[in-house]
Amino acid sequence: MSSESVMRNLLIVWTDFESRLNTVPIMKKLNNGRFSIEDYKELLVNHRQQVVEGSRWIARAASSITSDYLEQRSTFLKHSVTEHRDYEMLENQFCAIGGTLEEIRNAPKNIGTEIFHSYMYEQSSQQNPFHLLGSMFIIEGLGQRKAKRWGLAIKDQLDLDDKAVEFYIYHGDNDPEHMEEFEHSLNSGILEIESMGEKIVKTAKITALLYELQLREIGNY
């Protein structure tokens, strides 16, 4: 499968994912102007857990890349480092709306989040797990296409200042660069690995489904 074909299929996956995302209760509240402070706290808890674990599974994926693909290993490691401290923005935002560090750091994962991260760790432990580019396409796509819109809507509905939605604005402004890194990785020779294009698309489908699940199961521990 060529890089162009992979991208076409990934965009189809994204369109389906975006449509389903709008049916998730917490997203419907945000889209309909009924978002509350408690909804926002739940969302921040969920995204902190995703960010903290995300940098770990990306680092694990990097450690699973063999010496035949050192450039790609470096890209994965760079991405892990870039994402690592983003959880601090989420903690600051949580405290800015009346929560405490103890609450957000000790909050349990909902059942969807448990499943999502179990899948990501299992996949990142495989040798040369370049199929995880499908996961990155979905996650970074949210940052590029959704994060800023979410942040501005939350700010408006809850009458917050910029610092209280910093994470979402930041990712909306910076994740297009990450998508450029994604396309570079896609064209770095990994598609020469047997069936890698198909595996990337399938992984994107699974990641989209599990990401939706963790948002849908917010509050279900």
N, CA, C and O of each residue as an XYZ file, in Angstrom:
884
protein
N       0.852     -1.195      0.000
C       0.000      0.000      0.000
C       0.890      1.249      0.000
O       1.788      1.367      0.834
N       0.649      2.175     -0.924
C       1.441      3.393     -1.006
C       1.069      4.363      0.115
O       0.034      4.207      0.763
N       1.916      5.360      0.335
C       1.632      6.349      1.375
C       0.350      7.119      1.045
O      -0.413      7.473      1.943
N       0.119      7.376     -0.247
C      -1.097      8.081     -0.652
C      -2.341      7.254     -0.332
O      -3.351      7.786      0.128
N      -2.255      5.952     -0.582
C      -3.379      5.069     -0.285
C      -3.618      4.967      1.213
O      -4.762      4.957      1.667
N      -2.534      4.890      1.980
C      -2.661      4.853      3.443
C      -3.369      6.111      3.935
O      -4.283      6.028      4.755
N      -2.952      7.269      3.442
C      -3.556      8.526      3.884
C      -5.035      8.593      3.507
O      -5.852      9.061      4.301
N      -5.385      8.135      2.317
C      -6.801      8.146      1.917
C      -7.636      7.294      2.868
O      -8.721      7.696      3.289
N      -7.122      6.124      3.196
C      -7.856      5.239      4.098
C      -7.918      5.796      5.517
O      -8.925      5.637      6.207
N      -6.853      6.439      5.945
C      -6.850      7.041      7.283
C      -7.863      8.182      7.376
O      -8.506      8.361      8.410
N      -8.002      8.933      6.324
C      -8.975     10.033      6.331
C     -10.407      9.500      6.386
O     -11.285     10.132      6.973
N     -10.641      8.335      5.773
C     -11.957      7.699      5.876
C     -12.213      7.264      7.312
O     -13.310      7.446      7.840
N     -11.186      6.686      7.941
C     -11.293      6.293      9.348
C     -11.587      7.512     10.205
O     -12.438      7.462     11.093
N     -10.879      8.615      9.939
C     -11.068      9.836     10.731
C     -12.500     10.366     10.609
O     -13.112     10.748     11.607
N     -13.024     10.388      9.390
C     -14.373     10.909      9.168
C     -15.411     10.110      9.950
O     -16.328     10.680     10.541
N     -15.260      8.799      9.951
C     -16.177      7.939     10.711
C     -16.016      8.186     12.213
O     -17.004      8.267     12.943
N     -14.779      8.305     12.663
C     -14.491      8.562     14.074
C     -15.092      9.893     14.520
O     -15.718      9.971     15.576
N     -14.904     10.924     13.728
C     -15.417     12.255     14.068
C     -16.935     12.234     14.211
O     -17.494     12.872     15.104
N     -17.591     11.498     13.330
C     -19.050     11.390     13.386
C     -19.498     10.700     14.670
O     -20.438     11.147     15.326
N     -18.817      9.602     15.026
C     -19.183      8.873     16.249
C     -18.875      9.686     17.502
O     -19.595      9.605     18.497
N     -17.808     10.465     17.448
C     -17.405     11.260     18.608
C     -18.503     12.238     19.007
O     -18.697     12.521     20.189
N     -19.210     12.744     18.022
C     -20.280     13.699     18.303
C     -21.468     13.075     19.018
O     -22.343     13.796     19.499
N     -21.519     11.736     19.097
C     -22.623     11.064     19.799
C     -22.267     10.736     21.247
O     -23.127     10.291     22.008
N     -21.002     10.954     21.638
C     -20.570     10.666     23.007
C     -21.195     11.695     23.953
O     -21.117     12.892     23.676
N     -21.813     11.267     25.063
C     -22.546     12.194     25.940
C     -21.792     13.461     26.327
O     -22.350     14.554     26.230
N     -20.533     13.343     26.765
C     -19.828     14.540     27.215
C     -19.542     15.484     26.054
O     -19.509     16.700     26.243
N     -19.334     14.941     24.855
C     -19.117     15.776     23.679
C     -20.433     16.416     23.220
O     -20.443     17.554     22.750
N     -21.529     15.688     23.356
C     -22.829     16.254     23.014
C     -23.143     17.443     23.922
O     -23.690     18.448     23.468
N     -22.798     17.325     25.194
C     -23.004     18.454     26.114
C     -22.213     19.674     25.669
O     -22.726     20.793     25.662
N     -20.956     19.445     25.297
C     -20.115     20.553     24.866
C     -20.649     21.166     23.571
O     -20.702     22.388     23.433
N     -21.038     20.322     22.637
C     -21.552     20.820     21.356
C     -22.879     21.553     21.503
O     -23.194     22.441     20.711
N     -23.654     21.183     22.513
C     -24.988     21.775     22.708
C     -25.012     22.901     23.732
O     -26.080     23.413     24.069
N     -23.829     23.294     24.233
C     -23.762     24.410     25.181
C     -24.230     24.079     26.574
O     -24.670     24.966     27.305
N     -24.144     22.798     26.967
C     -24.617     22.383     28.299
C     -23.483     21.828     29.160
O     -23.726     21.058     30.090
N     -22.260     22.215     28.854
C     -21.068     21.726     29.550
C     -20.972     22.366     30.932
O     -21.199     23.566     31.082
N     -20.632     21.554     31.951
C     -20.534     22.051     33.329
C     -19.094     21.956     33.834
O     -18.241     21.323     33.213
N     -18.850     22.593     34.966
C     -17.530     22.503     35.600
C     -17.197     21.053     35.936
O     -16.053     20.627     35.779
N     -18.191     20.294     36.397
C     -17.934     18.890     36.720
C     -17.589     18.080     35.472
O     -16.744     17.186     35.518
N     -18.247     18.396     34.362
C     -17.888     17.748     33.095
C     -16.435     18.062     32.749
O     -15.686     17.189     32.310
N     -16.053     19.304     32.951
C     -14.695     19.716     32.605
C     -13.667     19.019     33.489
O     -12.612     18.604     33.009
N     -13.970     18.891     34.768
C     -13.056     18.171     35.666
C     -12.870     16.727     35.195
O     -11.749     16.220     35.166
N     -13.960     16.075     34.829
C     -13.880     14.695     34.348
C     -13.034     14.617     33.076
O     -12.230     13.699     32.918
N     -13.215     15.576     32.174
C     -12.458     15.577     30.929
C     -10.968     15.793     31.186
O     -10.130     15.144     30.561
N     -10.637     16.701     32.105
C      -9.236     16.961     32.433
C      -8.575     15.739     33.063
O      -7.429     15.421     32.748
N      -9.288     15.060     33.945
C      -8.761     13.832     34.547
C      -8.441     12.817     33.455
O      -7.370     12.211     33.445
N      -9.390     12.643     32.538
C      -9.208     11.673     31.459
C      -8.024     12.029     30.575
O      -7.241     11.151     30.211
N      -7.881     13.283     30.230
C      -6.791     13.689     29.348
C      -5.440     13.657     30.057
O      -4.420     13.399     29.419
N      -5.415     13.915     31.364
C      -4.148     13.782     32.076
C      -3.671     12.324     32.044
O      -2.497     12.054     31.792
N      -4.581     11.403     32.299
C      -4.212      9.990     32.265
C      -3.707      9.595     30.883
O      -2.761      8.816     30.761
N      -4.332     10.128     29.852
C      -3.909      9.812     28.487
C      -2.509     10.353     28.211
O      -1.687      9.664     27.608
N      -2.232     11.588     28.650
C      -0.939     12.217     28.384
C       0.180     11.512     29.148
O       1.240     11.234     28.587
N      -0.056     11.227     30.420
C       0.964     10.563     31.238
C       1.311      9.202     30.657
O       2.486      8.860     30.526
N       0.291      8.425     30.309
C       0.539      7.096     29.768
C       1.018      7.155     28.322
O       1.769      6.285     27.881
N       0.591      8.172     27.584
C       0.956      8.281     26.183
C       2.450      8.402     25.965
O       3.014      7.731     25.102
N       3.089      9.254     26.745
C       4.536      9.402     26.588
C       5.258      8.110     26.945
O       6.342      7.838     26.429
N       4.658      7.309     27.829
C       5.276      6.039     28.223
C       5.160      4.995     27.121
O       6.131      4.297     26.832
N       3.984      4.875     26.501
C       3.874      3.847     25.462
C       4.632      4.243     24.201
O       5.101      3.375     23.466
N       4.757      5.536     23.943
C       5.578      5.956     22.800
C       7.044      5.625     23.060
O       7.749      5.169     22.159
N       7.511      5.858     24.307
C       8.894      5.511     24.667
C       9.108      4.002     24.583
O      10.162      3.540     24.146
N       8.096      3.235     25.005
C       8.217      1.778     24.909
C       8.279      1.351     23.447
O       9.049      0.460     23.089
N       7.471      1.982     22.610
C       7.508      1.665     21.182
C       8.890      1.960     20.608
O       9.410      1.188     19.802
N       9.486      3.080     21.024
C      10.834      3.430     20.553
C      11.835      2.357     20.949
O      12.715      1.999     20.166
N      11.697      1.840     22.179
C      12.633      0.810     22.648
C      12.436     -0.511     21.923
O      13.301     -1.385     21.975
N      11.293     -0.663     21.241
C      11.005     -1.894     20.500
C      11.452     -1.816     19.043
O      11.311     -2.781     18.292
N      11.994     -0.657     18.643
C      12.451     -0.483     17.267
C      13.895     -0.962     17.143
O      14.755     -0.564     17.929
N      14.154     -1.803     16.170
C      15.475     -2.403     16.009
C      16.460     -1.422     15.361
O      16.079     -0.350     14.890
N      17.725     -1.819     15.352
C      18.784     -0.943     14.839
C      18.705     -0.716     13.334
O      19.436      0.116     12.798
N      17.831     -1.443     12.648
C      17.635     -1.214     11.217
C      16.894      0.095     10.947
O      16.897      0.598      9.824
N      16.261      0.641     11.985
C      15.408      1.818     11.810
C      15.736      2.887     12.857
O      14.854      3.353     13.579
N      17.009      3.267     12.928
C      17.447      4.203     13.969
C      16.833      5.596     13.809
O      16.526      6.257     14.802
N      16.658      6.036     12.582
C      16.044      7.356     12.365
C      14.617      7.373     12.909
O      14.206      8.328     13.568
N      13.874      6.316     12.630
C      12.496      6.231     13.119
C      12.462      6.131     14.638
O      11.570      6.684     15.281
N      13.436      5.423     15.213
C      13.507      5.344     16.674
C      13.692      6.742     17.263
O      13.058      7.094     18.258
N      14.546      7.515     16.657
C      14.791      8.879     17.135
C      13.524      9.731     17.072
O      13.259     10.532     17.968
N      12.748      9.551     16.008
C      11.502     10.300     15.870
C      10.521      9.955     16.984
O       9.886     10.841     17.556
N      10.398      8.663     17.291
C       9.512      8.235     18.368
C       9.982      8.805     19.709
O       9.172      9.283     20.504
N      11.291      8.752     19.955
C      11.824      9.267     21.221
C      11.600     10.772     21.342
O      11.233     11.263     22.410
N      11.815     11.492     20.265
C      11.596     12.932     20.273
C      10.142     13.247     20.599
O       9.850     14.162     21.368
N       9.237     12.479     20.006
C       7.808     12.708     20.241
C       7.453     12.427     21.699
O       6.656     13.155     22.289
N       8.025     11.399     22.275
C       7.767     11.058     23.672
C       8.206     12.184     24.602
O       7.489     12.542     25.537
N       9.377     12.734     24.342
C       9.905     13.825     25.174
C       9.039     15.075     25.030
O       8.761     15.764     26.011
N       8.618     15.358     23.802
C       7.790     16.542     23.539
C       6.487     16.497     24.326
O       6.031     17.517     24.842
N       5.888     15.308     24.416
C       4.589     15.163     25.069
C       4.682     15.023     26.580
O       3.687     15.219     27.278
N       5.854     14.687     27.095
C       5.973     14.211     28.464
C       5.433     15.178     29.513
O       4.727     14.749     30.426
N       5.741     16.464     29.411
C       5.381     17.404     30.478
C       4.023     18.078     30.282
O       3.645     18.947     31.068
N       3.292     17.686     29.245
C       2.000     18.331     28.988
C       1.001     18.102     30.119
O       0.059     18.876     30.286
N       1.206     17.045     30.889
C       0.284     16.759     31.993
C       0.253     17.901     33.001
O      -0.747     18.088     33.694
N       1.350     18.674     33.088
C       1.393     19.777     34.044
C       0.370     20.858     33.697
O      -0.219     21.462     34.593
N       0.154     21.103     32.408
C      -0.869     22.069     32.003
C      -2.244     21.609     32.465
O      -3.053     22.408     32.936
N      -2.499     20.317     32.325
C      -3.799     19.779     32.723
C      -3.999     19.866     34.232
O      -5.095     20.170     34.703
N      -2.943     19.599     34.980
C      -3.035     19.734     36.434
C      -3.314     21.178     36.831
O      -4.140     21.440     37.705
N      -2.624     22.112     36.186
C      -2.832     23.532     36.502
C      -4.250     23.962     36.175
O      -4.865     24.723     36.923
N      -4.768     23.470     35.051
C      -6.133     23.819     34.675
C      -7.138     23.242     35.662
O      -8.123     23.896     36.006
N      -6.889     22.019     36.118
C      -7.784     21.377     37.080
C      -7.841     22.186     38.368
O      -8.919     22.396     38.925
N      -6.696     22.638     38.838
C      -6.650     23.436     40.057
C      -7.302     24.806     39.847
O      -7.901     25.355     40.771
N      -7.188     25.351     38.645
C      -7.751     26.669     38.343
C      -9.269     26.677     38.393
O      -9.875     27.735     38.564
N      -9.902     25.497     38.244
C     -11.367     25.446     38.268
C     -11.882     24.820     39.565
O     -13.026     24.369     39.636
N     -11.022     24.798     40.594
C     -11.482     24.377     41.912
C     -11.084     22.996     42.353
O     -11.442     22.583     43.457
N     -10.342     22.248     41.517
C      -9.879     20.924     41.914
C      -8.552     20.996     42.644
O      -7.997     22.080     42.825
N      -8.041     19.850     43.065
C      -6.757     19.782     43.748
C      -5.833     18.813     43.005
O      -6.286     17.953     42.251
N      -4.535     18.975     43.236
C      -3.578     18.059     42.626
C      -3.828     16.625     43.074
O      -3.721     15.690     42.280
N      -4.159     16.460     44.340
C      -4.410     15.115     44.858
C      -5.558     14.450     44.105
O      -5.484     13.263     43.784
N      -6.609     15.201     43.823
C      -7.759     14.643     43.104
C      -7.381     14.153     41.709
O      -7.682     13.018     41.341
N      -6.726     15.007     40.944
C      -6.449     14.655     39.545
C      -5.359     13.596     39.438
O      -5.385     12.775     38.521
N      -4.409     13.604     40.357
C      -3.325     12.622     40.294
C      -3.760     11.238     40.764
O      -3.222     10.225     40.318
N      -4.727     11.203     41.659
C      -5.133      9.918     42.237
C      -6.444      9.386     41.671
O      -6.924      8.338     42.104
N      -7.019     10.084     40.726
C      -8.304      9.643     40.170
C      -8.139      8.303     39.453
O      -7.166      8.113     38.724
N      -9.069      7.377     39.648
C      -8.984      6.080     38.962
C      -9.274      6.225     37.480
O      -9.970      7.150     37.064
N      -8.743      5.317     36.691
C      -9.058      5.282     35.259
C     -10.449      4.681     35.077
O     -10.814      3.724     35.759
N     -11.218      5.249     34.152
C     -12.499      4.617     33.858
C     -12.242      3.343     33.047
O     -11.121      3.110     32.596
N     -13.267      2.531     32.864
C     -13.035      1.218     32.257
C     -12.581      1.338     30.800
O     -11.834      0.492     30.309
N     -13.030      2.381     30.115
C     -12.588      2.579     28.740
C     -11.119      2.957     28.667
O     -10.401      2.513     27.771
N     -10.673      3.775     29.608
C      -9.274      4.173     29.648
C      -8.373      2.985     29.961
O      -7.284      2.862     29.399
N      -8.820      2.120     30.848
C      -8.049      0.912     31.169
C      -7.837      0.066     29.910
O      -6.729     -0.405     29.650
N      -8.893     -0.119     29.142
C      -8.801     -0.923     27.929
C      -7.912     -0.238     26.896
O      -7.085     -0.884     26.252
N      -8.088      1.071     26.743
C      -7.307      1.840     25.770
C      -5.812      1.696     26.038
O      -5.046      1.396     25.122
N      -5.391      1.907     27.284
C      -3.968      1.868     27.577
C      -3.407      0.442     27.560
O      -2.245      0.236     27.209
N      -4.216     -0.524     27.933
C      -3.763     -1.914     27.842
C      -3.430     -2.265     26.396
O      -2.421     -2.917     26.127
N      -4.265     -1.839     25.480
C      -4.018     -2.090     24.056
C      -2.746     -1.380     23.594
O      -1.925     -1.976     22.896
N      -2.576     -0.111     23.976
C      -1.424      0.655     23.507
C      -0.111      0.057     24.015
O       0.862     -0.022     23.265
N      -0.076     -0.358     25.266
C       1.150     -0.953     25.808
C       1.453     -2.298     25.136
O       2.609     -2.600     24.841
N       0.428     -3.089     24.900
C       0.635     -4.392     24.272
C       1.181     -4.214     22.859
O       2.094     -4.930     22.449
N       0.632     -3.274     22.125
C       1.082     -3.047     20.760
C       2.485     -2.442     20.708
O       3.274     -2.779     19.825
N       2.794     -1.561     21.637
C       4.105     -0.899     21.629
C       5.234     -1.845     22.017
O       6.406     -1.530     21.814
N       4.890     -2.999     22.571
C       5.906     -3.981     22.959
C       6.295     -4.903     21.798
O       7.227     -5.698     21.925
N       5.590     -4.801     20.673
C       5.918     -5.626     19.524
C       7.148     -5.070     18.807
O       7.434     -3.876     18.892
N       7.868     -5.934     18.107
C       9.064     -5.477     17.388
C       8.681     -4.551     16.237
O       7.782     -4.848     15.451
N       9.381     -3.427     16.157
C       9.155     -2.424     15.110
C       7.665     -2.091     14.956
O       7.072     -2.341     13.907
N       7.073     -1.528     16.007
C       5.623     -1.286     16.010
C       5.213     -0.024     15.252
O       4.574      0.869     15.807
N       5.594      0.034     13.971
C       5.292      1.227     13.189
C       3.803      1.354     12.879
O       3.334      2.411     12.458
N       3.068      0.267     13.090
C       1.627      0.360     12.898
C       0.990      1.356     13.866
O      -0.134      1.810     13.650
N       1.724      1.697     14.948
C       1.211      2.675     15.902
C       1.132      4.081     15.318
O       0.582      4.984     15.948
N       1.674      4.269     14.127
C       1.437      5.534     13.440
C      -0.061      5.741     13.215
O      -0.532      6.876     13.152
N      -0.801      4.648     13.097
C      -2.253      4.758     12.991
C      -2.857      5.358     14.245
O      -3.791      6.157     14.169
N      -2.327      4.976     15.405
C      -2.781      5.546     16.675
C      -2.431      7.023     16.746
O      -3.244      7.849     17.161
N      -1.210      7.343     16.338
C      -0.763      8.739     16.388
C      -1.595      9.610     15.451
O      -1.866     10.772     15.756
N      -2.000      9.048     14.311
C      -2.837      9.810     13.379
C      -4.141     10.226     14.060
O      -4.582     11.367     13.919
N      -4.750      9.307     14.793
C      -6.006      9.616     15.483
C      -5.777     10.613     16.620
O      -6.488     11.613     16.720
N      -4.802     10.347     17.464
C      -4.574     11.182     18.644
C      -4.089     12.573     18.261
O      -4.591     13.571     18.777
N      -3.115     12.644     17.357
C      -2.629     13.956     16.920
C      -3.685     14.663     16.072
O      -3.751     15.892     16.056
N      -4.500     13.898     15.376
C      -5.591     14.496     14.618
C      -6.571     15.223     15.521
O      -7.090     16.281     15.163
N      -6.822     14.654     16.690
C      -7.680     15.325     17.665
C      -7.066     16.651     18.096
O      -7.760     17.659     18.230
N      -5.747     16.633     18.313
C      -5.076     17.867     18.701
C      -5.172     18.918     17.613
O      -5.423     20.090     17.894
N      -4.974     18.505     16.378
C      -4.969     19.443     15.263
C      -6.364     19.944     14.918
O      -6.554     21.134     14.664
N      -7.340     19.042     14.909
C      -8.657     19.392     14.376
C      -9.704     19.707     15.436
O     -10.706     20.355     15.134
N      -9.492     19.260     16.672
C     -10.532     19.382     17.687
C     -10.129     20.203     18.915
O     -10.956     20.920     19.477
N      -8.879     20.103     19.331
C      -8.481     20.632     20.640
C      -8.796     22.116     20.811
O      -9.393     22.517     21.810
N      -8.399     22.922     19.845
C      -8.620     24.372     19.997
C     -10.104     24.697     20.014
O     -10.550     25.555     20.776
N     -10.869     24.010     19.173
C     -12.313     24.225     19.145
C     -12.934     23.860     20.494
O     -13.788     24.582     21.009
N     -12.495     22.732     21.059
C     -12.980     22.351     22.385
C     -12.605     23.405     23.424
O     -13.440     23.829     24.224
N     -11.332     23.823     23.401
C     -10.861     24.788     24.392
C     -11.641     26.085     24.351
O     -12.031     26.606     25.396
N     -11.873     26.609     23.172
C     -12.606     27.874     23.044
C     -14.066     27.716     23.477
O     -14.638     28.621     24.085
N     -14.665     26.564     23.163
C     -16.051     26.322     23.577
C     -16.158     26.206     25.092
O     -17.087     26.739     25.698
N     -15.202     25.504     25.700
C     -15.193     25.360     27.163
C     -14.991     26.718     27.829
O     -15.680     27.061     28.790
N     -14.040     27.483     27.306
C     -13.776     28.822     27.845
C     -15.034     29.684     27.801
O     -15.359     30.367     28.771
N     -15.736     29.648     26.675
C     -16.931     30.474     26.504
C     -18.068     30.013     27.403
O     -18.707     30.831     28.065
N     -18.328     28.702     27.433
C     -19.470     28.199     28.205
C     -19.283     28.322     29.707
O     -20.250     28.531     30.441
N     -18.034     28.193     30.171
C     -17.781     28.221     31.610
C     -17.202     29.554     32.075
O     -16.888     29.723     33.253
N     -17.062     30.495     31.147
C     -16.546     31.837     31.461
C     -15.183     31.753     32.148
O     -14.993     32.279     33.244
N     -14.243     31.085     31.486
C     -12.905     30.879     32.031
C     -11.895     31.766     31.321
O     -12.178     32.313     30.255
N     -10.702     31.909     31.924
C      -9.641     32.650     31.245
C      -8.793     31.685     30.410
O      -9.007     30.473     30.437
N      -7.834     32.237     29.673
C      -7.034     31.433     28.749
C      -6.243     30.331     29.446
O      -6.087     29.239     28.899
N      -5.740     30.610     30.654
C      -4.921     29.633     31.365
C      -5.714     28.379     31.711
O      -5.143     27.295     31.829
N      -7.014     28.521     31.872
C      -7.851     27.385     32.262
C      -8.124     26.435     31.103
O      -8.665     25.349     31.309
N      -7.757     26.833     29.888
C      -7.925     25.951     28.721
C      -6.616     25.867     27.926
O      -6.632     25.552     26.736
N      -5.497     26.145     28.577
C      -4.204     26.255     27.903
C      -3.832     25.005     27.116
O      -3.343     25.104     25.990
N      -4.059     23.833     27.696
C      -3.679     22.575     27.042
C      -4.325     22.450     25.672
O      -3.662     22.064     24.709
N      -5.595     22.770     25.572
C      -6.336     22.595     24.328
C      -5.928     23.630     23.279
O      -5.808     23.308     22.098
N      -5.718     24.861     23.710
C      -5.274     25.888     22.774
C      -3.872     25.573     22.266
O      -3.591     25.697     21.074
N      -3.000     25.167     23.176
C      -1.617     24.838     22.816
C      -1.569     23.726     21.773
O      -0.847     23.829     20.782
N      -2.336     22.667     21.997
C      -2.295     21.544     21.061
C      -2.944     21.892     19.731
O      -2.525     21.403     18.682
N      -3.958     22.729     19.775
C      -4.548     23.166     18.518
C      -3.569     23.950     17.668
O      -3.615     23.890     16.439
N      -2.680     24.689     18.325
C      -1.708     25.510     17.610
C      -0.447     24.741     17.224
O       0.226     25.118     16.265
N      -0.113     23.673     17.947
C       1.165     23.005     17.747
C       1.085     21.616     17.115
O       2.083     21.138     16.576
N      -0.069     20.960     17.167
C      -0.145     19.603     16.644
C      -0.042     19.487     15.125
O       0.286     18.405     14.637
N      -0.310     20.567     14.333
C      -0.030     20.438     12.901
C       1.421     20.069     12.609
O       1.699     19.363     11.639
N       2.343     20.540     13.441
C       3.754     20.164     13.281
C       3.940     18.668     13.520
O       4.731     18.018     12.837
N       3.207     18.125     14.494
C       3.291     16.695     14.774
C       2.763     15.881     13.598
O       3.269     14.796     13.310
N       1.746     16.406     12.921
C       1.216     15.693     11.765
C       2.227     15.702     10.608
O       2.272     14.768      9.808
N       3.023     16.751     10.532
C       4.101     16.763      9.532
C       5.116     15.671      9.847
O       5.616     15.013      8.935
N       5.427     15.470     11.131
C       6.329     14.393     11.546
C       5.728     13.037     11.183
O       6.439     12.124     10.762
N       4.405     12.916     11.354
C       3.715     11.675     10.996
C       3.911     11.362      9.516
O       4.250     10.234      9.159
N       3.700     12.346      8.664
C       3.831     12.124      7.228
C       5.278     11.800      6.847
O       5.529     11.001      5.945
N       6.219     12.430      7.546
C       7.633     12.121      7.297
C       7.921     10.653      7.645
O       8.601      9.951      6.896
N       7.395     10.203      8.787
C       7.607      8.811      9.195
C       6.965      7.849      8.203
O       7.524      6.797      7.891
N       5.792      8.220      7.715
C       5.072      7.372      6.772
C       5.876      7.181      5.482
O       5.798      6.137      4.834
N       6.644      8.204      5.126
C       7.424      8.149      3.887
C       8.890      7.802      4.113
O       9.727      8.022      3.238
N       9.200      7.258      5.290
C      10.603      6.992      5.636
C      11.078      5.599      5.244
O      12.222      5.238      5.521
N      10.226      4.821      4.610
C      10.608      3.477      4.190
C       9.906      2.367      4.943
O      10.067      1.195      4.603
N       9.126      2.713      5.964
C       8.480      1.667      6.766
C       7.391      0.931      5.992
O       7.051     -0.205      6.325
N       6.841      1.575      4.959
C       5.782      0.915      4.193
C       6.319     -0.217      3.339
O       5.550     -0.968      2.740
N       7.645     -0.342      3.280
C       8.250     -1.481      2.586
C       8.135     -2.765      3.408
O       8.289     -3.866      2.878
N       7.861     -2.615      4.715
C       7.632     -3.788      5.563
C       6.296     -4.420      5.156
O       5.309     -3.713      4.954
N       6.269     -5.709      5.040
C       5.084     -6.423      4.547
C       3.815     -6.052      5.310
O       3.764     -6.141      6.537
N       2.807     -5.640      4.575
C       1.460     -5.332      5.089
C       1.445     -4.170      6.083
O       0.449     -3.996      6.786
N       2.512     -3.366      6.169
C       2.538     -2.302      7.160
C       1.452     -1.257      6.903
O       0.850     -0.752      7.851
N       1.195     -0.928      5.646
C       0.152      0.048      5.360
C      -1.202     -0.406      5.883
O      -1.925      0.368      6.510
N      -1.538     -1.651      5.626
C      -2.805     -2.201      6.111
C      -2.861     -2.214      7.643
O      -3.903     -1.946      8.241
N      -1.719     -2.530      8.265
C      -1.665     -2.571      9.733
C      -1.843     -1.172     10.332
O      -2.481     -1.021     11.374
N      -1.291     -0.165      9.686
C      -1.443      1.215     10.174
C      -2.908      1.628     10.138
O      -3.412      2.228     11.087
N      -3.587      1.309      9.052
C      -5.001      1.676      8.923
C      -5.848      0.924      9.951
O      -6.720      1.514     10.590
N      -5.590     -0.386     10.110
C      -6.353     -1.158     11.090
C      -6.120     -0.634     12.499
O      -7.059     -0.549     13.291
N      -4.876     -0.282     12.822
C      -4.573      0.247     14.153
C      -5.281      1.578     14.385
O      -5.722      1.860     15.499
N      -5.391      2.390     13.345
C      -6.140      3.641     13.458
C      -7.607      3.374     13.777
O      -8.207      4.075     14.592
N      -8.186      2.354     13.131
C      -9.585      2.007     13.388
C      -9.783      1.578     14.841
O     -10.733      2.000     15.500
N      -8.873      0.735     15.328
C      -8.983      0.244     16.710
C      -8.784      1.386     17.693
O      -9.528      1.504     18.667
N      -7.792      2.222     17.447
C      -7.512      3.349     18.337
C      -8.699      4.302     18.398
O      -9.063      4.777     19.474
N      -9.301      4.582     17.249
C     -10.469      5.464     17.216
C     -11.603      4.890     18.056
O     -12.253      5.614     18.811
N     -11.837      3.592     17.923
C     -12.900      2.941     18.684
C     -12.625      2.997     20.188
O     -13.526      3.272     20.981
N     -11.376      2.733     20.572
C     -11.025      2.731     21.992
C     -10.974      4.146     22.564
O     -11.303      4.351     23.732
N     -10.569      5.111     21.766
C     -10.568      6.502     22.242
C     -12.009      6.952     22.502
O     -12.304      7.589     23.513
N     -12.882      6.611     21.580
C     -14.298      6.923     21.780
C     -14.809      6.263     23.056
O     -15.556      6.872     23.821
N     -14.402      5.008     23.281
C     -14.868      4.272     24.451
C     -14.452      4.942     25.757
O     -15.249      5.024     26.692
N     -13.205      5.423     25.827
C     -12.763      6.031     27.076
C     -13.534      7.318     27.375
O     -13.774      7.634     28.540
N     -13.923      8.063     26.337
C     -14.745      9.255     26.560
C     -16.175      8.878     26.901
O     -16.822      9.529     27.722
N     -16.662      7.821     26.263
C     -18.036      7.387     26.516
C     -18.198      6.830     27.929
O     -19.281      6.909     28.509
N     -17.121      6.267     28.483
C     -17.194      5.637     29.806
C     -16.721      6.573     30.920
O     -16.503      6.115     32.042
N     -16.558      7.852     30.648
C     -16.196      8.804     31.703
C     -17.198      8.686     32.843
O     -18.410      8.723     32.629
N     -16.683      8.545     34.035
C     -17.520      8.396     35.230
C     -17.832      6.967     35.591
O     -18.415      6.714     36.645
N     -17.456      6.010     34.733
C     -17.714      4.589     34.990
C     -16.391      3.914     35.383
O     -15.569      3.589     34.526
N     -16.203      3.712     36.680
C     -14.924      3.220     37.186
C     -14.988      1.743     37.553
O     -13.990      1.174     37.997
